[in-house]
Amino acid sequence: MSISYKRIASDGIWDNNVVFAQGLALCPLLAVTSTATNGLGMGLASTAVLVMSNLLVSVIRRIVSPAVRIPVYITLIATLVTLVDMILNAWAHELYKVLGLFIALIVVNCAILGRAEAFASKNSPVPAVFDGLMMGLGFTLALVMLGGMREILGSGTLFASASLLLGKAFSFMELTIIPGYRGFLLMILPAGGFMALGFLLAGKRVLDAKLAAWALGRASGATKMAEDAA
């Protein structure tokens, strides 16, 4: 069976996005996205786990008995999450303190185990790693979009404290979008997260419908041109 990397990319980032299409990982999504910086940090940590877990599962897929594959996958994921947790604690301690318990909860992120079972266990390492990367980037995109929306409406900034949480190299990302803005507290609270997620989901549905209609119209036009030429 041939592998379409273009299809894997479109599935991971948009069509089968972990949040916008599958509705998974909503707990960390709503909990840590009070700012875009927090969302980016959680997204990158989750992406690292996704890529490495897909790689390991793909490598061992032929030697693990189907009867025990799920416990083995969970053990691998838990080991990787522990390593990521320790790395963040050592080299990005401020971000580690902000994300807190939700780093450890990556273990129970259904998207990670789901990709290990649905894709990595059935494919070779290269497409498995690419699938993990694309799914991770799609999840990161959702986290940053939600965090950015809440941060702009809540405090008028974007990627606030990026240099403190992610390192001095990220200081260029810190922006003041609305100077003198006093803030809208609701958007930073959990209720604001639910509201912002609802608007983003609705926006994706509307955009998907418009893209589908455009593609259908383009296909119909091409068919008509072919018929006229014949």
Residue pairs with C-beta under 8 A, 6 or more apart in sequence:
3 123
3 127
5 127
5 130
8 127
8 130
8 131
8 134
9 130
9 134
11 134
12 131
12 133
12 134
12 135
12 136
12 137
12 138
13 134
13 137
13 138
13 141
14 20
14 21
14 138
15 21
16 22
16 138
17 138
17 139
17 141
17 142
18 24
18 25
18 111
18 135
18 138
18 139
18 142
19 25
19 26
19 29
19 138
19 139
19 142
19 143
19 197
20 142
20 200
20 201
20 204
22 111
22 114
24 109
24 110
24 111
24 114
25 46
25 109
25 110
25 111
25 139
26 197
27 102
27 105
28 42
28 46
28 102
28 105
28 106
28 109
29 142
29 143
29 146
29 193
29 197
30 146
30 190
30 193
30 194
30 197
31 102
31 190
31 193
32 38
32 39
32 41
32 42
32 98
32 99
32 102
32 143
32 147
33 39
33 42
33 143
33 146
33 147
33 150
33 193
34 147
34 150
34 151
34 154
34 188
34 193
35 147
35 150
35 151
35 157
35 159
35 160
35 161
36 144
36 147
36 148
36 151
36 158
36 159
37 147
37 159
37 160
37 161
37 162
37 165
37 166
37 173
38 95
38 98
38 99
38 147
38 165
39 140
39 143
39 144
39 145
39 146
39 147
39 148
40 140
40 143
40 144
40 147
40 159
40 162
40 166
41 92
41 95
41 98
41 99
41 165
41 166
42 99
42 102
42 103
42 143
43 136
43 139
43 140
43 141
43 142
43 143
43 144
44 140
45 84
45 88
45 99
45 103
45 106
46 106
46 109
46 112
46 136
46 139
46 140
47 132
47 133
47 136
47 137
47 139
47 140
48 80
48 84
48 136
49 77
49 80
49 81
49 84
49 106
49 112
50 111
50 112
50 115
50 132
50 133
50 135
50 136
50 139
51 129
51 132
51 133
51 136
52 80
52 132
53 73
53 76
53 77
53 80
53 112
53 115
53 116
53 120
53 132
54 115
54 116
54 119
54 120
54 128
54 129
54 131
54 132
55 120
55 125
55 128
55 129
55 132
56 76
56 80
57 73
57 76
57 116
57 120
57 121
57 128
58 120
58 121
58 123
58 124
58 125
58 128
58 129
59 125
60 72
61 120
61 121
61 122
64 72
69 117
69 121
70 113
70 117
73 113
73 116
73 117
73 121
74 107
74 113
76 116
77 106
77 107
77 112
77 113
77 116
78 107
81 103
81 104
81 106
81 107
84 103
84 106
85 96
85 103
85 104
88 95
88 96
88 99
88 103
89 96
92 165
92 166
92 167
94 164
94 165
95 165
95 166
96 103
98 165
106 112
111 135
111 139
115 131
115 132
115 135
119 127
119 128
119 131
120 128
120 131
120 132
123 131
142 200
145 200
146 193
146 196
146 197
146 200
148 158
148 159
149 187
149 196
149 199
149 200
150 187
150 188
150 192
150 193
150 196
151 157
151 158
151 159
151 160
151 188
152 158
152 177
152 178
153 184
153 187
153 192
153 196
154 183
154 184
154 185
154 186
154 187
154 188
154 192
155 181
155 183
155 188
156 176
156 177
156 178
156 179
156 180
156 181
156 183
157 174
157 175
157 176
157 177
158 173
158 174
158 175
158 176
158 177
159 170
159 173
159 174
159 175
160 174
161 174
162 170
162 171
162 173
162 174
163 169
163 170
163 171
163 174
184 192
186 192
186 195
187 195
187 196
